[in-house]
Amino acid sequence: MNGPARTAAPATILVDHALEDGEARTLASDVLEGLAMPLKELPPKHFYDSRGAALFEQICDLPEYYPTRTERGILERWADEIVRRTGAGELVELGSGSATKTRLLLSAMTAAGTLARFVPVDVTETAVRESAAALIEEYPGLLVHGLIGDFERHLDRLPPSAGRRLVAFLGGTIGNFEPVSRRAFLTNLAELMDRQDHLLLGTDLVKDRTILQAAYDDAAGVTAEFNRNILHVVNHALGANFQPDQFEHVAFFDERNEWIEMRLRSRLAQTVQLPAIGMTVQFADGEEMRTEISAKFTRERVEADLAGAGLELVGWYTDAREWFALSLSRPA
C-alpha cells in the first residue's frame, strides 16, 4: 500500500473508478456463476441497492440485531486507544457505505492530531459521494479519496498511501467469506500493507444459537424482506422475472461450520428468465438458494486466520458479553 504521497488537489473529494465495465457486469457474472451451481446462490454483496441499504439500516435498529450496536459500543470505548497504538492518520474503510461507525475513528484521529485522509471503498458511488460530502463538513481539512470498486477484486487500485494507514473492515463482513476465500482475501490485503499499517477487523463471535438465529430472522420480518430484495436487484439489473413473494426467507445456524446461513426457498415449482445473460433457471417446489453465510468466530480462529495471511494480532477489543470483537493486526 505504501508509495509516494500524492500532492493534494484543490478539491477535498477525489473519486477513482475500478468498475470500468459497470456494476451490472460484476452482478451478471456473479449471477451466471451462482445460479449454475448445484446449490444455487447469489452473493450477499448484491443486497445493497438503495432499497437494500435502507432495509439494512432498519435491521440495525431492531432489538434482535445486536452486531451493529455492539461493535459501535466497542469503538466508542476503544477508538482513542486504537488510534494511539497505530499512529494512523489515514483511514481506509472497505465497504464503507454511509460511514456511520467510521466517524468514531475519524474523531479519534482528529483528537490525536493525525487525521489527514479518508479512503472509502464501496461499489455504490452514491454512498461514497454522499458520505464524503458530509464528512468534509464535519472534519475541516479532511481529504477524501474514494474508490468505487469491489474490495474483493480492486484493492490494488487503492491510491498511494499518505502516511500510516489503518484499514478498517467492520460489521463482521469478513464472515461472508468461506474459509478458503477468507484466507485468500486477508493474504491479498496483507501483501498490500506496509509494516507500519494496521488492519482493524470486525468479527461476530460464537454464542448461543437462539441469539444468532433471531438476529437473522427478526419478528418484524425486516430481514426476510432484505433477503428477498436481492431478487429485486437482479430483476432490475438483468431484466429477470423473479417473483420475490414466491420465495420464503430461511435462516439457520450451521453448527458444524459455525456460521449463519440465509437462503430463499421457492414456494412452488417455477421458471425464471434472465434475458440479459441468456439464462433460464428452474426452481423445484421447496428448492433453496443460498444468499449469505455469516461465519462466527473465536479469538483463536481470528488469530489463526490472521497468522495464515501473514498478519500479527496486536490488539483484541470486545464487549462485556464477548458477543463481538475488533482485532487489530499488522504485517508480521
RAQUIPE-V264735 format. One record per pair of residues at least 4 apart in sequence whose C-alpha atoms are under 7 Angstrom apart, sorted by the first residue. I is the first residue (numbers start at 1). GAP is how many residues later the second one is. If there is no record, write none. Layout:
I;GAP
I;GAP
//
This chain:
1;159
1;160
1;191
1;192
1;193
2;158
2;159
2;191
2;192
3;157
3;158
4;156
5;155
5;156
5;157
6;154
12;130
12;131
12;132
13;119
13;130
13;131
13;132
14;130
14;131
14;132
15;130
15;131
15;132
16;130
16;131
16;132
17;130
17;131
17;132
18;130
18;131
18;136
18;139
19;4
19;129
19;130
21;4
23;4
24;4
24;213
25;4
26;4
27;4
28;4
28;249
29;4
30;4
31;4
31;11
32;4
33;4
34;6
34;7
34;8
35;5
35;6
36;4
39;250
40;249
40;250
41;248
41;249
41;250
42;248
42;249
43;248
43;249
44;247
44;248
46;184
47;5
47;182
47;183
48;4
48;5
49;4
49;184
50;4
51;4
52;4
52;174
52;177
53;4
54;4
55;4
55;167
55;171
56;4
56;170
57;4
58;4
59;6
59;163
59;164
60;5
60;8
64;150
64;151
64;154
65;150
66;4
66;149
67;4
67;137
67;257
68;4
68;103
69;4
70;4
70;249
70;254
71;4
71;253
72;4
72;29
73;4
74;4
74;243
74;244
74;245
75;4
75;29
76;28
78;4
79;4
79;25
79;26
79;29
80;4
80;28
81;4
82;4
83;4
83;5
83;25
83;26
86;112
87;77
88;26
88;76
88;77
88;78
89;20
89;25
89;26
89;27
89;28
89;74
89;75
89;76
90;25
90;26
90;27
90;28
90;72
90;73
90;74
90;75
90;76
91;26
91;27
91;28
91;74
91;75
91;76
92;26
92;27
92;28
92;73
92;74
92;75
92;76
93;26
93;27
93;28
93;74
93;75
93;76
94;26
94;27
94;28
94;57
94;74
94;75
95;26
95;27
96;24
96;25
96;26
97;25
97;30
97;31
98;29
98;33
99;4
99;32
102;4
103;4
104;4
105;4
106;4
106;9
107;4
108;4
109;4
109;5
109;6
110;4
110;5
116;26
116;27
117;25
117;26
117;27
118;25
118;26
118;27
119;25
119;26
119;27
120;8
120;26
120;27
121;25
121;26
121;27
121;28
121;30
122;6
122;25
122;26
122;27
122;28
123;25
123;26
123;27
124;4
124;24
125;4
125;23
126;4
127;4
128;4
128;18
129;4
130;4
131;4
132;4
132;12
133;4
134;4
135;4
136;4
136;6
147;11
149;5
150;4
151;4
152;33
164;32
164;33
165;32
165;33
166;31
166;32
166;33
166;34
167;31
167;32
167;33
168;31
168;32
168;33
169;31
169;32
169;33
170;31
170;32
171;31
172;30
172;31
172;32
174;8
175;118
175;119
175;120
175;121
176;116
176;117
176;118
176;119
177;4
177;5
178;4
179;4
180;4
181;4
182;4
183;4
183;122
183;125
183;126
184;4
185;4
186;4
186;123
187;4
187;122
187;123
188;4
189;4
190;119
190;120
190;121
190;141
193;4
193;138
195;135
195;136
197;133
198;130
198;131
198;132
199;129
199;130
199;131
200;126
200;127
200;128
200;129
201;125
201;126
201;127
202;123
202;124
202;125
203;94
203;121
203;122
203;123
204;92
204;93
204;119
204;120
204;121
205;91
205;92
205;93
205;118
205;119
205;120
206;90
206;91
206;92
207;116
208;4
209;4
209;44
210;4
211;4
212;4
213;4
213;38
213;39
213;40
214;4
216;7
216;35
217;4
217;6
217;7
217;34
218;4
218;5
221;4
222;4
223;4
224;4
224;25
225;4
227;22
228;16
229;4
230;4
231;4
231;11
231;13
232;4
233;4
234;4
234;6
235;4
235;5
235;6
235;7
238;36
238;37
238;38
239;35
239;36
239;37
240;32
240;33
240;34
240;35
241;31
241;32
241;33
242;30
246;20
246;21
247;17
247;18
247;19
247;20
248;16
248;17
248;18
248;19
249;14
249;15
249;16
250;12
250;13
250;14
250;15
251;9
251;10
251;11
251;12
252;8
252;9
252;10
253;5
253;6
253;7
253;8
254;4
254;5
254;6
254;7
258;37
258;38
259;34
259;35
259;36
259;37
260;33
260;34
260;35
261;31
261;32
261;33
262;28
262;29
262;30
262;31
263;25
263;26
263;27
263;28
263;29
264;24
264;25
264;26
265;21
265;22
265;23
265;24
266;17
266;19
266;20
266;21
266;22
267;18
267;19
268;16
268;17
268;18
269;14
269;15
269;16
270;12
270;13
270;14
271;10
271;11
271;12
272;8
272;9
272;10
273;6
273;7
273;8
274;4
274;5
274;6
275;4
283;4
297;4
297;5
298;4
299;4
300;4
301;4
302;4
303;4
303;10
304;4
305;4
306;4
306;5
306;6
307;4
307;5
310;21
310;22
311;18
311;19
311;20
311;21
312;17
312;18
312;19
312;20
313;14
313;15
313;16
313;17
314;14
314;15
315;12
315;13
315;14
316;9
316;10
316;11
316;12
317;8
317;9
317;10
318;4
318;6
318;7
318;8
319;4
319;5
//
